[in-house]
Each structure stands twice: as C-alpha cells, then as structure tokens.
Amino acid sequence: MERPRLVHFITILQHGGAERVLFHLLDDLKEQFEQSVIYIYAGPGVAEVATRNIPHYHIGSIGGIINPLTWYRLIRVLQGLKPHLLHTMLWSAQIMGLLCAQLLRSHAITSVHLSAECTGKIRTFLERLLPYRYTRIITTAHSIEQSLISHKLYHPTQIFTIQNGLDEHDFRIRAANKIPSLSFGKQQYYIIGTVGRLVPVKNQHLLIIAFAQIQHLFPHTRLMIVGSGPEEDKLRILAHKQGVHEQVIFITGQDAAPYYRYFDCFVLPSAREGGMSYALLEALASHLCPIVTGTLPNHLHELITDGYNGIVIPPNNVSALYNALYTVITDHKLITRYKAAGKTTIAQQSSHKMVQRYGTLFRSIIEQPIIKDGSPS
C-alpha cells in the first residue's frame, strides 16, 4: 500500500528546537509516510536532512518571502510532490505554506512554537487577514494554546498541543561529539550557560545585565551563550558596555549538545516565549539546575515547578534573575535536590511519545476529504 506523502516546509534549517522536532519526525515516521523537506534558508541542519536520504528542496531567493521567485519555486515543488499533507514550521514557512496549500487544495497543518505575544503586532495583523479557518495548529505548550485562543487567532477546535520530547540516547551521542578546545577549564570557573536563537524574545540581553552584576560578586563566574541570530552584534556590544566582554563566551553556528557539559547551571531568560524549549529539555538531561521565566498571569512554567526541579522567575526582571543566580551559585544542597527532580522530569518527556502523537494527528487529517473550496469536509 502506498504511503501518504508528507511534506515538511520549514523556514530555515539550523540547530534549533523546531529542527530537532523535524529530525525526530523524519526518523520515526519513515515507515508510515513518504517524507520530503522544503526550506527557504539553508543552514547546518541541511546536512542532517541529507544524511537521512530524505528528498529536500531549497527554494529561497534573495529577499526570501518577499521575493516572488521564492513563491514560484514553492508552488512548483508542491505541484511536483502532490502532498497528502503539508506540515509547516516557523513563521515564514507558515505564511507561505498555508496560502499555497489552499491554492493547491492540499491538507495543511502548522506547528506554532511561540505565544501570540511574541509574534509582534505586524505578524498578528497579517495572521488575522489570512484564510486560516480550516487550518490545524500544533502548539508545543498549553500556555501557547491559551495565548492563541485569548487573542482570537484560531478557534479552540483547530488547536492541538503536543509537548516537545527528547530522545536521550540521541542526545547522549550528540553530546559526546568533539568540539573546538575552549580557552578555559571547567574546574577553574563557574559556568552559567544559555542556549537559544539570538533573537529579542530569547532575552539574552537581560542575562548579560544580570551576569555583569553577579560577576562583580563572584569573579570566578563566566557566561556562555550558545546560539546564532541577528542579535549577536548587539549582545556583544552590550557585554562590552557592561564591562564583561572578556567573561562572556559566544558559541555560534554549532550544535549545543556538546557544550552542556561545561555548564554549572542553565538559564532560559525568554521574555514571553511560553513554550517548551528543546534547550531546556537538553539541560535537564544534562542534570543541570534550570532558571526559567514563567508566563503571565501567574508566572508559571509548563515544565519547571519553582522549588521542585528548578527556579521560576518573572520575565524581564533583572533583580529576580540576579537572586536566582546567587542561589544556584551558593546553595549546593538545594541545587542537588533540583537536579534529582530534573531527572524524573526529563524521563517523562519522551520524543517517541511526541512523534506518536504527531503521526496519529497527521493520519487523521489525511483521512478527511477536501471539498470544492479547498477546505476539509
């Protein structure tokens, strides 16, 4: 029997959480679906797709989504692949893919990794204009689901929440990879680590400010920022202004997995993200104590319970972040307890369970017929 054709369309192939979900789907759904990948911007993740012998198509042109040639290439590729389901990931691919899917009368579903507050007014305005009435949405956290509903971007019946999951065996293999030698020894310094795209919502600038304050009190501390993105230059300038540019280490364009072993604690200072970060899952698997920001209105977190398996602080609060850093540096007994609880937490976040839920949802959508106007019946 012919396998259904599943096409994943992603904005960029980097070392981010969306890409990690994609790689799990490619690996664990290969017996159920005939899969292909389309991407707008190339990145280090292209090689990972290639090693899986998955057909992949680069459609990007100068200007990306605003270039008509990019749209033309996408339509041509989709016409050739004739997907039973188009799965889009990250915002540019979401906009392009869902419009093209309606044009070509194809089933479509999109993965949303950010709350409505994080997308900005312009993106929210565009999403309200687009014909998403029949689109299904996958969110990675219940807080994102509630945000989309409260902003009336989608109807509750359109949204399915599937939390991210980690394949610990795969992570251990990646974490064991060799990395370029660093200019310091782990035993010499206390390393505060963070992992994520260098974009405003990740809020690394807040961490740099808090680190500058804590570094004056604890000169043996260092901050390691692992990630790539448009904010890199601004963050480097901020570190220089704060007088800690020699104590802040930037690791860009690399898989983060091998670097967790250098961390003594992990910080996720996101402004309003509200999702379940893959970096956080990997930090827990590395037996690190996490400091994370909670979501409004109660500053709760989807995975971390304050005082049980980590520290949850309000977003955009330098004092709270400073105090949390002080705690993890000085209270060793407390941190040992948090690490033990973290092991229990990560054991419940299996990638195989995550992929199983994706596969079930994909099949249920494909089985629904599409009527004349291009919408599911």
Buried (B, 14 or more C-beta within 10 A) or exposed (E): EEEBBBBBBBBBBBBBBBBBBBBBBBBBBBEBBBBBBBBBBBBBBBEBBEEEEBEBBBBBBEEBBEBEEBBEBBBEBBEEBEBBBBBBBBBBBBBBBBBBBBEBEBBBBBBBBBBBBBBBEEBBEEBEEBEBEBBBBBBBBBBBBBBBBEBEBBEEEBBBBBBBBBBBEBBEEBBEEEEEEBEBEEEEBBBBBBBBBBBBBBBBBBBBBBBBBBBEEBEEBBBBBBBBBEBBEEBBEBBEEBEBBEBBBBBEEBBBBBBBBBBBBBBBBBBBBBBBBBBBBBBBBBBBBBBBBBBBEEBEBBBBEBEBBBBBBBBBBBEBBBBBBBBBBEEEEBBEBBBEBBEEBBEEBBBEEBBBBBBEBBBEBBEEEEEEEBBBE
